[in-house]
Amino acid sequence: MKLAIIGCGGFIGSHLLDRLLRDESVYITGWDPEVRKIAQHLNNPRLVLHRTTINKPEVYDVLCQTIDWADTVINLAAICNPAEYNTNPLGVIHANFIDVYKLVELCTEQGKWLISFSTSEVYGRTLSSYLPDNCYEDPELYELSEDESPLIMGPVSNQRWSYACAKQLLERFIYASHHERGLPFTIVRPFNFFGPRMDYIPGRDGEGVPRVLACFMRALMDGLPLQLVDGGSQRRTIVSIHDAMDALLLMLAKPSQAQNQFFNIGNRNNEVTIAELAELMRACYAEITGDPRYHEHPVEVVSSDAFYGKGYEDCDRRMPRLDRAGELLGWKPQIPLRQILLETMAHYHYQYAASIEGEPGQKNQPSLAGASFPTC
């Protein structure tokens, strides 16, 4: 099997290489300027790596040769950090649609199967969120189906939707290329993949505002309050990166079932509000560190304007229908949320412990005696 993987050095790409390179019949040509997460694979003779992005004119001929060589192309390239959606909307739109446009064209021209990773954010907000009291009694109003659910975005002035709209337009372009020109495709819609190597920690190996798990990890390690944006009432389902990789390997093993399909990949059993996630992460970190004080680590409520800046609007709930992945691929997620968090948080804790002064997890740890905490 010969695979071209665009964006192979990121969180998903690194786990995909871990799994694929176990098979000595697999050969990979990867594209990514960042290699820290895949350093263990750089000397593998079955991996050819181009340490660049695909949007540079000078690499076009090499990209054409890569697509011609490959049996299947997997697109993982993206800017998928909520903090950038309304602060860097042009960059987000370029990275998630304009820069990938030529890749879709090349796959179409050469008749190559394109597996493109999209996002659950293409669904936007649920119908329930527009009803009085956010009514979630009827699953038809909040469950997200690949072919039936409407894709509801906020107004253009809320630039938080730049990412979701760019990804949705890419999906529509891929589907139109299939419909009119015969492009074989698979679109994957991830619902909050969690696992080791997921994100950077500000002040250690990156700056800015990462996604929620890394934000909470930084707060726990540095003795800062866990910040609940707009109270943390948003609901998310979380799936292990290992379960997600099982799904992708099943797609590669069953091309006749996987091609020309959209797949939600998530775990309905692992739904939490962001406030509940903060509570569970406090408990898990107390277990990882052996320090019971983390059960009462400070939590505070902040506004989305203060945390993300003007133009931010959140998705209310992401509950995927998973019938298609089950029926066509035989896939079912297995790993419960607490196990996912313990593995992921332990990875962060032991990776960054050396950069924390004193005992691991204790830098700037406040005294909790007599403290009061917001309800979460």
N, C-alpha and C positions, 0 to 999 in steps of 0.2 A: 504494500500500500504506500502510495506517495502522496503526501499531504503538504499543502502550502498553508501556513498559519500566520495570519497578519495580526500583530499584537501578541506575540507568543510570550513576551516577557512579563506580563502582568499577573494579577492574582489568578484569574481563570486559566490563562495560558500556562503558567508555571505548573499548576496541578495537572493540566492536560498533558504536558510533556512528561511529567512523572509517570503517568499511566501509559501513554503511548510508547515511550521508549523502552518499556519492559519487553515489548514484542520486537524481536529481531527482524521481523519482516517489514517493519514500518520505517520509512525514510521521510524526513521532514525538512522542508526549507522554511525557515522562520524569518519574520521581519519585526524588529523592535529595537529602538535605540537604547532601551533600558534593560540591563541583564542581571541586576543584583538578585532577583528572585529565581533565576535559572542558572546560576553560576555552576551548579553541580553537573550540568549537562553540556557545558561549552566544549568539552573535549570529546564528546561522543561523535564518532565518525559518521553516524547516521543522521546527524543534525548539521545542516548548513545554515548559518545565521547571517542575515544582513542587518547590521546595526544602524538602521536608518528607518525613516518613515516612507510610506509609499507615495506621498504627495509631491515629492521633488521631481522636477522635469528630468533631471539627469539620471534618475533610476528607472525611467519608464521602460526602456528596452529590456532591462534585467527583470523587471516585474512581468513583462510579456513572456519572457523565457520561463519564468517560474510558473506562471499559469499554464503554459503549454506543457510543461513537464509533469505537473501534478494531476492526480486522479480527482482530488477533491480539494476545495479551497475553504478554509475556515476563517471567518472575519471576526476578530475580537477587538479590533482597534476602536477606541472610544475615549471621550472625556465623559466620565460618569460620576462626577462629584457634585452633589447638590449645591455646595457653596459657590460653584462657578456658573450655575445656570443663569442667574440674574446679574452676576458681576462680570462675566466674560461670555456674553451670549454669542458674539460673533465667532469666537474661538470654538465654542461648543457646537454651533451650527456647521462650521467648516469641518471639524473633526468627525462629526457623526453623520454628515451627509455629503457635503461637497468633496471632501478628500477621498471618500469611498466610492464616489460615482464611477470613476474610471475602472475600479476593480470589478464592479458589477458589469460594466460594458465589456471588459475583457473576458469575464466568465461566460457572458452571453455569446460573444463572438466565437469562443472556442468550445462552447457546449460543455463547460465544466460545472459540476455540482458545487453550488455555493451554499455553505452552512453559515448563516449570518446571525450573530448574537444581537438581539434587540434588547428590549427592557419591558418589564411590567408597567413602567410609567406611561407607555403608549395608551393605556386605558384611561389615564387621567383620574378624574374623580368619579365616584359611583353615582348612579341615579339616586340612591338613598340620601346622599349628602345634600341634595337639593330639596328634600322633603322636610316638613316641620319636625323638629326634634331628632333629625337624622335617623329615621326609622329603618331598622335593620331586621324587621320581622320576616320580610319576604325575601328569600334568597335570590329571586329573579332580579331584585333591585341592587344587589351588591356582589353576587358571584360573577366572576369574570371568565367568559367563554371566548375561545379563540376566534370563532366565526360570527358570534351573535351579539356580543356586548358592544354598545356604542363607545366611541373613543371621545371622551369629554374633556376638553382643555379649557382653561380659564382665558380671560381676555389677553390680547396681544401685549398690553401694558404690563401684565404680570409675566416678566421674562423668565420666571422659574420654568415655564413650559417650553423654553427653547430646546432643551434636551429631548423631551418627549416628542415634540413636533418634528425635530430633525430625524429621530429614529422612526417615527411613523411615516414620514415622507420616504425614507430609505426602504421601509417595508413595502410601501405602495409602488415604488420604482422597481423593486425586485419582482413583485407580483405582476406588474405590467410587463416586465421583460419576459417573464414566464408565459404570460397569456398571449403576447403578440409575437415573441421571438423564440419561445421554447426553452428558456433558461430553466434547468433543473435546480430547485432551491429547497432549503429548509430554513425556517425562521424560528429561533429559540427565544422565548420570552422569560428571562430569569426573574424569580420572585425572591429577592434578598438571599443570595448565596453568602454563607458565612463559613469561615475556616481560617487556618493559619495563612499568613502572608497576605491577608485581606487588604490592608491599608497601611499608610504611614502614620507615625506618631509625631505631631508637631513638636519642634524643638529637639528631635532626635534624628529623624531621617526625612524630614519634610517640614514645610511651613504652610500656614493657612488652616482651613477648617475641613477635616476629613469627614467621612460618613459616621453614622451614629456610634457604632461599636468602638471605633478608634477614639472618638471624642470622649466616650465614657471611660475607656481604658486610660487615657491620659489623665482624666480627672481622678481616677482611683489611684494611679501610681504617683501623682504629684500632689495629692491632698487637696484637690480643688473640688468645688461642688459639681455634681452631675447636673447638667442644665437640661431641663425639659422644655422644649420649644412649644410655646402656646399650651403648656400644661401636659403635653405628652399623651393626648387622647388618641392620636393617630394609631391605626391598627396595621400590623404587618405580619405576614407569615414568613418564617425563616427556614431555609433548607440547607443542609450540610453540603459543602463543596464536594464531598465524596459521593453523596447521592446524585448530585448534579453530573459528575463525571461518569457515573454509571449510565445515566440517561444518554449522554453524548456517545459513549462507546456503543450503546445499543443502536443508536442512529447509524453509526458507521458500519455496524455489523448487519443492519437490516435496511439497506438503501431503498428497496422497493416499497417498504412501509413508511420510511422517513421522508422520502422525496416529495416535494410539492405540498408540504404540510407546515402548519404553524403549531408550535408546542409550548404550552405553559409548563414551566418546570419549577415546582415549589412544594411546600409541605403544609397541607391544610391543618394538620394536627398541631403545628407549632405557631399558632397565632397568639400574639401578645400586643398590648398597647405599648407605646414607647415608655410610658411610666412603669408598666409591669416589667419591661425589659430592664430598666434601671434597677428595680428591686431585685430581680433575679441575678443580675450581674454583681450587685453588692454581696449577695449570698454566695455566689460562686467564687468571688475573689476572697472572701473570708475563708472559704475552704482551701483555695489554692495557697494562700499565704499562711494559713493557720492563725490568723489574727481576727478574732471575733468582732473587733471594732468596726470592720467594714460593713457589718450588718446595718449600722446606723451612720454610714458615710453621708455627709451633707448632700442634699438635693435642693435645687432651686428652680423656679419657673421663670423663663425669659420669653420675651416676645419674638416672633419670627423676624420682625423688622430689625430688632437689636442683634439677633444672632446671624441672620443671613443678609440683611440689608433690604431696601425697598424693592418691591416687585416680586416678593416670594409668596407662593401659595402652595399648600401641601395637598397631597393625595390623602383621602380620609381612610380608605381601607383597601387592602389587596388580598382578596380571597379567590384563589384560582380554581377553576374547574380543571381536573386532571384526567378526565375520561379518555381523552385522545392518546396521551402518552401511555396510559395503562393498556388500552385496547390494541394500539398499533405496535408499541414497543415492548409491552410486557413489563413496564417500569412502575415501581412504586417506591416512594421515599421511605426510609427505614429509621433514620437516626433522630432521637428526640432532642428537643431544644436544650435541655440542661446539659446533655452530653456534648452537643455542638459548642455551647458556650465554654464549658470546662476545657475542651481541647483548644479552642481558639484563644481564650484568655490566658491559659498556661503558656501557650506559644509566645504571646506578647510579653508576659511577665518575665519569662526566662531570657528572651531575646534582649530586653531592655534593662534588665536588673543591674547590669554593670554601669549603666549611665545614671543610676539613682544613688544619691549619696546615702551612706549608712545602710541600714537593713533594706532589702528589696521591698518596694512598695511603701516606704516610710518617709520619703522626701517631702518636707513641708506638711507632714500629717498633723492636722490640728488636734488639740485636745477636745475630746467629745464630752467631757464632763459638763453636765448642766446645759448642754446644747439643745435647741429645739429645731425641728425639721419640718419643712412644708409637707403637707399630705401629698402622696404621689400614687 
